[in-house]
């Protein structure tokens, strides 16, 4: 079982401000990420959202903001109601140019979950690759 955090980097044709808003504004997040009833970039703020597993299982994600550096970095815990495990998701933004931003996503602690099915590392990798590599890219670069 790998304890190495999962990382994924993508570069978008969008300025840092636009990418930051996409990962921190709940109305924008609904369009590519998850439907959050509330989200604030305040350390200690807790939020939750519903998710669905590969065969229709329902999961409640429980998260708490751990670190915020405006337009540069946001980290939050990532756990599940009624399931063991604790992980941390971090989004880091790097300005490539005034119209281009590199995003680095790190998900550490995946190995603390059950490790099979929806909680397998490969499942997290596939989910993040879809969200960051396709959904967010499409959201940011549409027009």
C-alpha positions as MATLAB code, in Angstrom:
seq = 'XXXXXXXXXXXXXXXXXXXXXXXXXXXXXXXXXXXXXXXXXXXXXXXXXXXXXXXXXXXXXXXXXXXXXXXXXXXXXXXXXXXXXXXXXXXXXXXXXXXXXXXXXXXXXXXXXXXXXXXXXXXXXXXXXXXXXXXXXXXXXXX';
ca = [
       0.000    0.000    0.000;
       1.471    3.301   -1.098;
       1.684    6.094    1.455;
       2.960    8.518   -1.174;
       0.445   11.336   -1.654;
      -1.335   11.424   -4.991;
      -0.395   14.504   -6.994;
      -1.738   15.831  -10.242;
      -0.643   18.949  -12.111;
      -2.432   20.703  -14.933;
      -1.902   24.023  -16.679;
      -4.928   26.044  -17.717;
      -5.357   28.891  -20.163;
      -6.812   31.101  -17.443;
      -5.427   33.704  -15.022;
      -4.800   32.795  -11.360;
      -7.789   34.874  -10.218;
     -10.170   32.848  -12.397;
      -8.724   29.509  -11.260;
      -8.834   30.596   -7.598;
     -12.498   31.550   -7.939;
     -13.264   28.213   -9.612;
     -11.863   26.283   -6.627;
     -13.229   28.552   -3.863;
     -16.546   30.071   -5.015;
     -19.388   27.647   -4.248;
     -21.466   28.788   -7.238;
     -18.551   28.169   -9.590;
     -17.617   24.920   -7.814;
     -21.134   23.569   -8.507;
     -20.393   23.771  -12.215;
     -17.379   21.450  -12.194;
     -16.807   20.006   -8.692;
     -19.542   19.252   -6.162;
     -22.735   20.984   -5.092;
     -21.787   22.585   -1.780;
     -24.470   24.289    0.278;
     -21.841   26.508    1.902;
     -18.139   27.158    1.396;
     -15.869   29.805    2.839;
     -12.106   30.216    2.596;
     -11.676   30.523    6.367;
      -9.407   28.255    8.381;
     -11.614   26.101   10.590;
     -14.680   26.346    8.334;
     -16.366   22.955    8.001;
     -18.372   21.833    5.006;
     -19.898   18.652    3.660;
     -21.294   17.393    0.401;
     -22.861   14.285   -1.059;
     -21.036   12.045   -3.474;
     -21.844    8.838   -5.269;
     -19.753    5.719   -5.564;
     -19.074    3.677   -8.681;
     -22.144    1.474   -8.193;
     -24.491    4.118   -6.800;
     -23.484    4.131   -3.126;
     -24.025    7.456   -1.372;
     -21.146    8.996    0.578;
     -21.134   12.111    2.730;
     -17.815   13.929    2.495;
     -16.833   15.842    5.635;
     -14.198   18.533    5.224;
     -12.526   21.277    7.271;
     -10.415   24.135    5.913;
      -6.856   23.792    7.245;
      -4.897   26.463    5.354;
      -5.635   29.367    3.029;
      -3.157   31.574    1.189;
      -5.263   33.797   -1.042;
      -4.916   32.935   -4.728;
      -2.054   30.529   -3.954;
      -3.112   27.616   -1.760;
      -6.069   26.002   -0.018;
      -5.995   22.774    2.008;
      -8.789   20.901    3.686;
      -9.343   17.634    5.452;
     -11.269   15.012    3.488;
     -13.117   12.316    5.424;
     -16.339   10.352    5.065;
     -19.265   10.043    7.443;
     -19.433    6.501    8.887;
     -16.097    5.469    7.309;
     -12.622    5.330    8.797;
      -9.780    7.354    7.339;
      -8.415   10.879    7.267;
      -6.847   12.639    4.312;
      -5.926   16.146    3.209;
      -6.577   17.733   -0.183;
      -4.408   20.684   -1.234;
      -4.781   22.910   -4.268;
      -1.743   25.072   -5.101;
      -1.738   27.703   -7.853;
       1.299   28.955   -9.759;
       1.120   31.833  -12.209;
       2.780   30.828  -15.474;
       1.776   34.091  -17.155;
      -1.040   36.596  -16.747;
      -3.243   34.253  -18.819;
      -1.940   30.847  -17.747;
      -2.004   29.047  -14.387;
      -0.533   25.748  -13.211;
      -2.547   23.922  -10.571;
      -1.009   21.236   -8.377;
      -3.447   19.016   -6.513;
      -2.138   16.817   -3.703;
      -4.286   14.257   -1.890;
      -2.378   12.880    1.104;
      -3.590   10.103    3.395;
      -5.565    8.078    0.861;
      -4.070    4.920    2.354;
      -5.991    5.533    5.625;
      -9.260    4.567    3.916;
     -10.455    1.002    3.396;
      -8.311    0.618    0.285;
     -10.708   -1.216   -2.040;
     -13.579   -0.295   -4.318;
     -14.452    3.392   -4.105;
     -11.715    3.870   -1.482;
      -8.908    2.364   -3.577;
      -6.085    4.687   -4.576;
      -6.916    4.035   -8.232;
     -10.464    5.264   -7.623;
      -9.201    8.540   -6.130;
      -6.709    8.919   -8.984;
      -9.435    8.411  -11.593;
     -11.797   10.804   -9.823;
      -9.262   13.603   -9.485;
      -8.031   13.111  -13.044;
     -11.601   13.517  -14.303;
     -12.305   16.537  -12.091;
      -9.007   18.395  -12.540;
      -8.027   17.170  -15.982;
     -11.405   17.452  -17.685;
     -14.197   19.131  -15.687;
     -12.170   22.057  -14.322;
     -10.311   22.512  -17.609;
     -13.593   22.643  -19.545;
     -15.073   25.080  -17.009;
     -12.065   27.406  -17.106;
     -11.406   27.345  -20.816;
     -14.958   27.512  -22.191;
     -15.966   30.565  -24.237;
];
